[in-house]
Amino acid sequence: MVEAIVFFVPLCLVVSLVYAATKHDGTRRILWEGLHLFVITVGGLAGLAVVMYLLCRFLQPSPWL
């Protein structure tokens, strides 16, 4: 699990910075927009992971079916 996070976080950071660099001019604007996109991406994926965990945890098939 930790190994996946070690590769996931820098990848999200680099992708968000590159995407921001294609949309904006100026270093300060690129850094702020990149950070904003990074937070949205990581937060959204973490939220999705929590939802998937809860679905798998509480919607297991009943042994009587």
N, C-alpha and C positions, 0 to 999 in steps of 0.2 A: 504494500500500500504506500509506504513512504517513498519507495523508488519511483512510483508513478507520479507522485506529487513533485518530486525533485525534477522530473522532466516536463511536467505539465505547466508549472508556474512560469519558468523562463520562456517556454514556447508561447504561452498566451501573452506574455509581455512583449516579446519580439513581434508577434503578429499584430498586436494592437498599435505598436509604434510604427510599423511599416504602413499599416492602413491609415493611420493619422498623417503620416508624412506624404501620402499620396493625395490627401484631401486638403491640407493646410500648408501655408507658408509661414516661416518663422519658427525658430527653435523652441521658444517658450510655448507657443500655441500647440506645436506638435507634441511636446512633452505632456502638457495638461490634457489634451484630447486623448493621447495614448494612455495616460493613467486612468482617465475616465472610462475608456473602452475596456481596459484591463479589469477594472473593478466590476463593471457590468458583466463581462464575460465570466470571470471567476465566480462572482456572486450568483449568476444565473445557473451555471453548471453545478455549483454547490447546492443550490436549491433543488435543482432537478435530481441530484443524487439523493437528497433527503426524501423527496417524494417517491422515488423508485424504491428506496430502502423500506419506507413505510408501506408501500403497496406490496412488496414481497414479504414483509414481516406479518402483516395482518390479513392479507387476502390469500393465504395458503389454502390449497384444496382440503376439504374436509375428508377425514379417513372413511367416512360413511358413504361417500359417493362412489 
